[in-house]
Amino acid sequence: MRSIRFDHIALAVPRLVDAQAVLEGELGGASTFGAVHRFLAQRGPGIHHVTFTVPDLGEVCDRARAHGYSIVGYDDSDPEWKEAFLRPREALGIVVQLAEPHPKASSGSSLRRWQPPPGPANPPPPVTMLGLRLRARSAKRAQTQWGAIVHGERDTPGDGTLVYRWPGSFMRITVEIDPEGEEGPLCIEYATPRPVALPEGPHPVLGAVFRRR
């Protein structure tokens, strides 16, 4: 039986061609999907959402509702990609996309039909994306969302954070607990042995903060 997986972190940027210079030219990655305009108008570039692939979208949505969450944007019209979302004001300050993929063997997922703009020639080796670090006001709120609803396996490394991992996923969610702080994403964490030219604060093109661990 398939399990829930932490699939990706999505960034909203105004011009994909500018983002390619960083995502491919500096981090050695590859873009796969397009972005969202209303978010950019309200907040500017930055981390937009995290996506979890699930074996049964209806089941996970029912579990979220049972824990007091609202489900928005439920759409099962595409048999290859059914999706729904948790609101950021309820979901620790970030949009959470829940997706049930069923790609056709002959054509691949419909999401893969989008063609990104050309990236830089000869990109460097990719960095290792470790995952997302964010803030929550309580351990209970973090456990409800990342543990009870999307079935993350919790670890407590002893530094005051909670770390959630999913079997088969290469990324993690790290949660800092701060009862007085604003909930939401803090940074994307990565590891690499090579030099990477990223600023200490929010990236001027991508909007997100990147931290090497």
C-alpha positions as CSV (number, residue, x, y, z in Angstrom):
1,M,0.0,0.0,0.0
2,R,1.3,3.5,-0.9
3,S,2.1,5.9,2.0
4,I,2.0,9.7,2.2
5,R,5.1,11.3,0.9
6,F,6.5,14.8,1.2
7,D,6.8,15.6,-2.5
8,H,8.1,19.2,-3.0
9,I,8.4,22.8,-1.8
10,A,6.9,25.3,-4.3
11,L,8.2,28.8,-4.7
12,A,6.2,31.7,-6.3
13,V,8.3,34.0,-8.5
14,P,7.3,36.7,-10.9
15,R,9.6,35.6,-13.8
16,L,10.5,32.0,-14.2
17,V,13.4,32.8,-16.5
18,D,15.1,34.8,-13.6
19,A,14.5,32.0,-11.2
20,Q,16.2,29.5,-13.5
21,A,19.5,31.4,-13.1
22,V,19.4,30.5,-9.4
23,L,17.5,27.2,-9.3
24,E,19.6,25.6,-12.1
25,G,22.6,27.9,-12.4
26,E,23.5,28.0,-8.7
27,L,21.7,25.1,-7.0
28,G,21.9,22.7,-9.9
29,G,18.1,21.9,-9.9
30,A,15.4,21.7,-12.5
31,S,12.0,23.4,-12.6
32,T,8.9,21.3,-13.3
33,F,5.8,23.4,-12.7
34,G,4.5,27.0,-13.2
35,A,3.5,29.6,-10.4
36,V,0.6,31.6,-8.8
37,H,-0.2,35.2,-9.6
38,R,-2.5,36.2,-6.7
39,F,0.0,35.2,-4.1
40,L,2.7,37.3,-5.8
41,A,0.5,40.4,-5.9
42,Q,-0.3,40.0,-2.1
43,R,3.0,38.8,-0.7
44,G,5.7,39.0,-3.4
45,P,8.0,36.1,-4.2
46,G,8.7,33.4,-1.7
47,I,7.7,29.9,-0.4
48,H,4.1,29.3,-1.6
49,H,3.2,25.8,-0.5
50,V,4.3,22.3,0.3
51,T,2.9,19.3,-1.4
52,F,2.2,15.8,0.0
53,T,1.2,13.0,-2.3
54,V,-1.4,10.7,-0.7
55,P,-2.9,7.3,-1.6
56,D,-6.5,8.4,-0.8
57,L,-7.4,12.2,-1.0
58,G,-10.8,11.8,0.5
59,E,-9.5,9.9,3.5
60,V,-6.8,12.5,4.3
61,C,-9.4,15.4,3.8
62,D,-11.8,13.7,6.2
63,R,-8.9,13.3,8.7
64,A,-8.1,17.0,8.4
65,R,-11.7,18.1,8.9
66,A,-11.9,15.8,12.0
67,H,-9.0,17.9,13.4
68,G,-10.8,21.2,12.7
69,Y,-9.2,22.1,9.4
70,S,-11.1,23.5,6.4
71,I,-10.6,22.0,3.0
72,V,-10.4,24.4,0.0
73,G,-9.9,23.9,-3.7
74,Y,-11.0,20.3,-3.7
75,D,-10.7,19.1,-7.3
76,D,-11.0,15.5,-8.5
77,S,-11.9,16.3,-12.1
78,D,-8.4,15.2,-13.4
79,P,-8.0,11.4,-12.9
80,E,-4.3,11.8,-13.1
81,W,-4.0,14.5,-10.3
82,K,-6.7,15.0,-7.6
83,E,-5.9,17.8,-5.2
84,A,-7.1,19.8,-2.2
85,F,-5.6,22.4,0.1
86,L,-5.3,23.4,3.7
87,R,-5.6,27.2,4.4
88,P,-2.4,28.9,5.6
89,R,-4.2,30.6,8.5
90,E,-5.1,27.2,9.8
91,A,-2.1,25.2,8.6
92,L,0.8,26.9,10.5
93,G,1.1,29.8,8.1
94,I,1.7,27.8,4.9
95,V,-0.5,26.4,2.1
96,V,-0.5,22.6,2.2
97,Q,-1.4,20.9,-1.0
98,L,-2.7,17.3,-0.7
99,A,-2.5,15.4,-4.0
100,E,-3.5,12.0,-5.2
101,P,-1.5,11.3,-8.4
102,H,-2.4,8.6,-10.9
103,P,-0.1,9.2,-13.9
104,K,-0.8,7.3,-17.0
105,A,2.0,4.9,-17.9
106,S,2.0,6.0,-21.5
107,S,2.0,9.8,-21.1
108,G,3.2,10.5,-17.6
109,S,1.6,13.0,-15.2
110,S,-0.3,15.9,-16.8
111,L,1.8,18.2,-14.6
112,R,4.9,17.2,-16.5
113,R,3.5,18.6,-19.8
114,W,4.6,22.1,-18.8
115,Q,7.9,23.1,-20.3
116,P,10.1,25.5,-18.2
117,P,12.1,28.3,-19.8
118,P,15.7,27.3,-20.8
119,G,18.1,27.4,-17.9
120,P,21.8,28.2,-17.9
121,A,24.2,26.0,-19.8
122,N,26.4,23.6,-17.8
123,P,24.7,23.8,-14.4
124,P,26.7,22.7,-11.4
125,P,26.0,19.5,-9.4
126,P,22.8,19.7,-7.5
127,V,22.8,20.6,-3.9
128,T,20.9,18.3,-1.4
129,M,17.6,19.8,-0.4
130,L,17.0,18.8,3.3
131,G,13.6,20.3,3.6
132,L,11.6,23.2,5.1
133,R,12.1,24.8,8.5
134,L,9.1,26.7,9.9
135,R,7.7,28.0,13.2
136,A,4.7,26.9,15.2
137,R,3.2,28.2,18.4
138,S,3.0,24.8,20.1
139,A,4.2,21.3,19.7
140,K,0.5,20.1,19.8
141,R,-0.3,22.2,16.7
142,A,2.8,20.9,14.9
143,Q,1.9,17.3,15.8
144,T,-1.7,17.6,14.7
145,Q,-0.7,18.9,11.2
146,W,2.5,17.0,10.4
147,G,1.9,13.9,12.5
148,A,-1.8,13.2,12.8
149,I,-3.0,14.5,9.4
150,V,-0.2,13.7,7.0
151,H,1.4,10.9,9.1
152,G,5.0,12.3,9.5
153,E,7.3,10.3,11.7
154,R,8.4,12.6,14.5
155,D,11.9,12.9,15.9
156,T,13.1,15.2,18.7
157,P,16.8,15.9,18.1
158,G,17.3,17.6,21.5
159,D,17.7,21.2,20.3
160,G,14.1,22.2,21.0
161,T,12.8,21.4,17.5
162,L,10.5,18.7,16.1
163,V,11.5,17.0,12.9
164,Y,9.1,15.1,10.7
165,R,10.0,12.6,8.0
166,W,8.1,10.4,5.6
167,P,9.3,7.0,4.3
168,G,10.3,7.3,0.7
169,S,10.7,11.1,0.9
170,F,14.1,12.7,0.8
171,M,13.0,15.9,2.6
172,R,11.9,16.7,6.1
173,I,9.9,19.3,8.0
174,T,11.7,20.9,10.9
175,V,9.5,22.9,13.4
176,E,10.7,25.5,15.8
177,I,8.3,26.1,18.7
178,D,7.7,29.7,19.7
179,P,4.5,30.5,21.6
180,E,4.8,34.2,20.7
181,G,6.2,34.0,17.2
182,E,4.4,34.3,13.9
183,E,3.7,30.9,12.4
184,G,5.0,30.1,8.9
185,P,8.1,29.2,6.9
186,L,11.5,30.3,8.0
187,C,13.9,28.9,5.5
188,I,14.7,26.1,3.0
189,E,17.6,24.0,4.3
190,Y,20.2,22.4,2.1
191,A,23.6,20.7,2.2
192,T,26.4,20.7,-0.3
193,P,30.2,20.4,-0.1
194,R,30.7,23.1,-2.8
195,P,30.4,26.9,-2.5
196,V,27.0,28.4,-3.2
197,A,26.5,32.1,-3.7
198,L,23.2,32.7,-1.8
199,P,22.5,35.7,0.5
200,E,22.0,35.4,4.2
201,G,18.5,36.9,4.0
202,P,15.6,36.5,1.6
203,H,16.8,35.9,-2.0
204,P,16.1,38.9,-4.2
205,V,14.6,36.8,-6.9
206,L,13.2,33.8,-5.1
207,G,12.1,35.6,-2.0
208,A,12.9,32.6,0.2
209,V,15.7,32.3,2.8
210,F,18.2,29.4,2.1
211,R,20.3,27.9,5.0
212,R,23.1,25.5,4.6
213,R,23.1,22.8,7.3
